[in-house]
Amino acid sequence: MTRYHATVDTPLGWVAVLATEKGIRRVTLPHPKREAALHHLRQKEGDLGHHAPERLAPVLDRLRRYYQGEPVSFTDIPLDFTGRPPFAQAVWTLVRGLPRGHTLTYGEVARRLGRPRAARAVGRAMATNPVPPIVPCHRILGKGGQLTGFGGGLALKAHMLALEGITPYRPDTLVCQEETHRAHRH
């Protein structure tokens, strides 16, 4: 299957996108340099195929506008989840429908899927979400609305929520929590 890739410079950094004829396969979170975003994409997907910014222009434009804080919708963008686990696909499909400015907990997602004891499995699916923010995994919070589990770090998760008008915590508090967590891990 033919693959296409491109990058976009956003206010938070470079984002790389990989697509097939079926749809978007992977989107990176912002990186400080274009090369870093492409490296991350290559690590996750291998062959990047053709550089095709014109083909991916609509999604690139929406990603740039999203990270500028504009209200954009990604719900009409086709996705390619070929080869991904069925439960993860079900989680991503449900979360994709979560509107801007709204959040759910991992447990609430599990209950909506009819698997009330699968909150940890929902967390694992969110951790492997290949297309943030198209599937807005940053809108999924821990028990009690706590910011937890985000591949780009909790400060980025808080920033993305703030772009949508959701401010569950002050960013300076998050940085302290992350540093404390790191200190306890080592």
Residue pairs with C-beta under 8 A, 6 or more apart in sequence:
1 20
1 21
1 22
2 20
2 21
2 49
2 50
3 18
3 19
3 20
3 25
3 45
3 47
3 48
3 49
3 50
4 18
4 19
4 20
4 49
4 50
4 51
4 52
4 55
4 56
5 16
5 17
5 18
5 19
5 38
5 41
5 48
5 49
5 50
5 51
5 52
5 56
6 16
6 17
6 51
6 52
6 53
6 55
6 56
6 60
7 14
7 15
7 16
7 17
7 34
7 37
7 38
7 53
7 60
8 14
8 15
8 17
8 60
8 61
8 63
8 64
9 34
9 64
10 30
10 63
10 64
10 66
10 67
10 68
11 67
11 68
12 30
12 67
12 156
12 159
13 30
13 31
13 32
13 33
13 37
14 28
14 30
14 31
14 32
14 33
14 34
14 36
14 37
15 27
15 28
15 29
15 30
15 31
15 37
15 60
15 63
15 67
16 26
16 27
16 28
16 31
16 34
16 37
16 38
16 40
16 41
17 24
17 26
17 27
17 28
17 41
17 56
17 59
17 60
17 63
18 24
18 25
18 26
18 27
18 41
18 45
18 48
18 49
19 25
19 55
19 56
19 59
19 80
20 80
20 82
22 78
22 79
22 80
22 82
23 77
23 78
23 79
23 80
24 59
24 77
24 78
24 79
24 80
24 131
24 134
25 45
25 79
25 80
25 82
25 130
25 131
26 41
26 44
26 45
26 130
26 131
27 59
27 63
27 130
27 131
27 132
27 133
27 134
28 37
28 40
28 41
29 132
29 151
29 152
29 156
30 37
30 67
30 152
30 156
31 37
31 40
38 48
41 48
42 48
44 130
53 60
58 77
59 74
59 77
59 134
62 72
62 73
62 74
62 77
63 133
65 72
66 72
66 74
66 133
66 163
67 163
69 163
71 100
71 164
73 100
74 96
74 133
74 134
75 96
75 97
77 134
79 92
79 131
79 134
79 135
81 88
81 89
81 92
81 130
84 130
85 125
87 118
87 121
87 125
88 124
88 125
88 128
90 113
91 109
91 113
91 121
91 122
91 125
91 126
92 125
92 129
92 131
92 135
94 109
94 112
94 113
95 104
95 109
95 126
95 129
95 135
95 136
95 137
95 139
95 140
96 134
96 135
96 136
98 104
98 136
98 139
100 136
100 164
101 164
101 165
101 166
102 139
103 139
103 140
103 141
103 145
103 161
103 166
103 168
104 112
104 139
104 140
104 141
105 119
105 140
105 141
105 142
105 143
105 144
105 145
106 119
106 120
106 122
106 123
106 126
106 140
106 141
106 142
106 143
107 116
107 119
107 122
107 143
109 119
109 122
109 140
110 116
110 117
110 118
110 119
110 121
110 122
113 122
115 121
119 143
122 140
123 148
123 149
126 137
126 140
126 149
127 149
127 151
129 135
129 137
132 138
132 151
132 152
133 160
137 150
138 150
138 156
138 157
138 160
138 161
139 161
139 164
139 166
141 147
141 148
141 168
142 148
142 149
145 168
146 168
147 154
147 157
147 158
147 161
147 168
147 169
147 174
148 154
150 156
150 157
153 178
154 174
154 177
154 178
155 171
155 174
155 175
155 178
158 167
158 168
158 169
158 171
158 174
159 171
161 167
161 168
162 171
